Amino acid sequence: MLSFWEKDSYYADTDIVIIGAGLMGLWSAYELKKAAPSLSITLLEKNATPLGASTRNAGFACFGSLTELISDETTMGTAAMLSIVESRFKGIQKIRANFSDEAIQYDACGGFEAIQNNHFTAANLDGHIQYLNGLLAPITGSHQTFCNATKQLNRYGVKAFDHLVYNSFEAGIHSGKLVNELTNKVLALDVRIINGIEVKGWIKTGESIEIATQFGQTIKAKQLIACMNGFTQTLLPQLNIVPARGQILLTKPIDGLILKGFITGEILAIEY
Ligand SMILES: Cc1cc2nc3c(=O)[nH]c(=O)nc-3n(C[C@H](O)[C@H](O)[C@H](O)COP(=O)(O)OP(=O)(O)OC[C@H]3O[C@@H](n4cnc5c(N)ncnc54)[C@H](O)[C@@H]3O)c2cc1C
């Protein structure tokens, strides 16, 4: 049972409850507070620190590799693919407008995609690069978003791949510091963050929503925003959101490595 003080502070009625203090939950709180400073917002995070993709990703400031965009265009169409790329590109600009490069270790080193695919000939690789560069030019402001860097494969010591594509707009970013800095920004806007509290469910009662947590405390809100990403299924199974597996390979420092920048490898089974 909550004390009067707890009920009147941490668990007080609020305009909005956000579930999940990853990047999505934090940016949502930030934007809402900026748009309407008088809104009261409580952010509930089930772990002591945010424990999802936001602090466990690869640390690329990226907006889609060549093969990812080819695949997205096939599945969702050109307009939808470009709209997502534009949002991601603007998102990176927004991050840089809000935080200094030093604070989040933003390193504009560019990025590579190593492609292993027997069906992807040098000629059609150049065709895809040219095509996507044309589509992306209004977004990136450059006609050379992607460059064919296959000739550099040996020089960089990237073995067992057939093609290498360079994207000069990609960068490295320190995901832990980004989440930390954003958390501080959100706290400064008077958003209440409670860590170590798992949301177990909610019920709508009249105009308000009663949110139930693992320890039996409840919070009343007018609106609820769920930013649970890969954990969405636990509370919203009807949405059929299935997390994809992401994998990052880390090595010890490699002596003499001259490749500077981030590298993703894609093994495609798509016939081009
Ligand atoms: C392996 C991997 C590598 C990636 N690499 C990159 C990259 O290099 N560049 C890039 O731009 N993107 C990358 N991404 C994608 C990016 O990290 C995610 O899209 C982004 O972090 C999602 O943020 P989010 O806030 O939606 O989710 P998350 O960061 O997953 O946050 C969800 C939060 O909700 C909390 N939560 C869940 N359920 C509850 C509950 N019931 N009650 C309370 N809290 C709850 C969790 O604890 C978690 O903190 C990568 C993703 C993965 C998995």
The ligand as a Tripos MOL2 file, in Angstrom:
@<TRIPOS>MOLECULE
LIG
   53    58     1     0     0
SMALL
NO_CHARGES

@<TRIPOS>ATOM
      1 C1         21.0100   -5.4770  -31.9920 C.3       1 LIG1
      2 C2         20.4490   -4.1460  -32.4480 C.ar      1 LIG1
      3 C3         21.2890   -3.2330  -33.0870 C.ar      1 LIG1
      4 C4         20.7790   -1.9960  -33.5150 C.ar      1 LIG1
      5 N1         21.6240   -1.0930  -34.0800 N.ar      1 LIG1
      6 C5         21.1680    0.1420  -34.4140 C.ar      1 LIG1
      7 C6         22.0470    1.1260  -34.9090 C.ar      1 LIG1
      8 O1         23.2560    0.9140  -35.0250 O.2       1 LIG1
      9 N2         21.5430    2.3510  -35.2650 N.ar      1 LIG1
     10 C7         20.1950    2.6350  -35.1260 C.ar      1 LIG1
     11 O2         19.7830    3.7600  -35.4690 O.2       1 LIG1
     12 N3         19.3340    1.7170  -34.6400 N.ar      1 LIG1
     13 C8         19.7920    0.4990  -34.2690 C.ar      1 LIG1
     14 N4         18.9320   -0.4260  -33.7420 N.ar      1 LIG1
     15 C9         17.5170   -0.0470  -33.5810 C.3       1 LIG1
     16 C10        17.3160    0.9280  -32.4060 C.3       1 LIG1
     17 O3         18.2010    0.6320  -31.3530 O.3       1 LIG1
     18 C11        15.8700    0.8140  -31.9330 C.3       1 LIG1
     19 O4         15.0060    1.0570  -33.0310 O.3       1 LIG1
     20 C12        15.5200    1.8150  -30.8390 C.3       1 LIG1
     21 O5         16.4790    1.8090  -29.8020 O.3       1 LIG1
     22 C13        14.1380    1.4760  -30.2920 C.3       1 LIG1
     23 O6         13.8770    2.3260  -29.1970 O.3       1 LIG1
     24 P1         12.5760    2.0690  -28.3430 P.3       1 LIG1
     25 O7         12.5380    3.1330  -27.3000 O.co2     1 LIG1
     26 O8         11.4140    1.9190  -29.2510 O.co2     1 LIG1
     27 O9         12.7730    0.6160  -27.6820 O.3       1 LIG1
     28 P2         13.7180    0.0720  -26.5150 P.3       1 LIG1
     29 O10        15.0090    0.7630  -26.4450 O.co2     1 LIG1
     30 O11        13.7350   -1.4090  -26.6950 O.co2     1 LIG1
     31 O12        12.9250    0.4700  -25.2130 O.3       1 LIG1
     32 C14        11.8110   -0.2010  -24.7150 C.3       1 LIG1
     33 C15        11.8280   -0.0060  -23.2060 C.3       1 LIG1
     34 O13        10.5730   -0.4120  -22.6700 O.3       1 LIG1
     35 C16        10.8010   -1.0100  -21.4190 C.3       1 LIG1
     36 N5          9.6330   -1.8500  -21.1260 N.ar      1 LIG1
     37 C17         9.2010   -2.9050  -21.8510 C.ar      1 LIG1
     38 N6          8.0910   -3.4140  -21.3230 N.ar      1 LIG1
     39 C18         7.8080   -2.6550  -20.2290 C.ar      1 LIG1
     40 C19         6.7650   -2.6960  -19.2500 C.ar      1 LIG1
     41 N7          5.7920   -3.6110  -19.2680 N.pl3     1 LIG1
     42 N8          6.7740   -1.7730  -18.2320 N.ar      1 LIG1
     43 C20         7.7530   -0.8180  -18.1870 C.ar      1 LIG1
     44 N9          8.7590   -0.7460  -19.0990 N.ar      1 LIG1
     45 C21         8.7840   -1.6570  -20.1100 C.ar      1 LIG1
     46 C22        12.1090   -1.7930  -21.6220 C.3       1 LIG1
     47 O14        12.7550   -2.1000  -20.4000 O.3       1 LIG1
     48 C23        12.9070   -0.8270  -22.5070 C.3       1 LIG1
     49 O15        13.7670    0.0190  -21.7530 O.3       1 LIG1
     50 C24        19.4020   -1.6780  -33.3160 C.ar      1 LIG1
     51 C25        18.5690   -2.6000  -32.6840 C.ar      1 LIG1
     52 C26        19.0860   -3.8140  -32.2420 C.ar      1 LIG1
     53 C27        18.1650   -4.7890  -31.5330 C.3       1 LIG1
@<TRIPOS>BOND
     1     1     2 1
     2     2     3 ar
     3     2    52 ar
     4     3     4 ar
     5     4     5 ar
     6     4    50 ar
     7     5     6 ar
     8     6     7 ar
     9     6    13 1
    10     7     8 2
    11     7     9 ar
    12     9    10 ar
    13    10    11 2
    14    10    12 ar
    15    12    13 ar
    16    13    14 ar
    17    14    15 1
    18    14    50 ar
    19    15    16 1
    20    16    17 1
    21    16    18 1
    22    18    19 1
    23    18    20 1
    24    20    21 1
    25    20    22 1
    26    22    23 1
    27    23    24 1
    28    24    25 2
    29    24    26 1
    30    24    27 1
    31    27    28 1
    32    28    29 2
    33    28    30 1
    34    28    31 1
    35    31    32 1
    36    32    33 1
    37    33    34 1
    38    33    48 1
    39    34    35 1
    40    35    36 1
    41    35    46 1
    42    36    37 ar
    43    36    45 ar
    44    37    38 ar
    45    38    39 ar
    46    39    40 ar
    47    39    45 ar
    48    40    41 1
    49    40    42 ar
    50    42    43 ar
    51    43    44 ar
    52    44    45 ar
    53    46    47 1
    54    46    48 1
    55    48    49 1
    56    50    51 ar
    57    51    52 ar
    58    52    53 1
@<TRIPOS>SUBSTRUCTURE
     1 LIG1         1 GROUP 0 **** ****
